[in-house]
Amino acid sequence: MKLPDVILLSLAAALLIIGIHQVMTAGIGNAYWILMLASALFLAYSYRKRK
């Protein structure tokens, strides 16, 4: 894996963990943007791996 792929994957995983924590403490409404950003990074990672 190249460095940008590692950065994308680790950032997406970190945002997913933060998003889950925010859902448990503040609710889904406040954490929605974090979860969507994590899923967008996962999609970008998948796109880079296929290409």
Secondary structure, 3 states (H helix, E strand, C coil): CCHHHHHHHHHHHHHHHHHHHHHHHHCHHHHHHHHHHHHHHHHHHHHHHHC
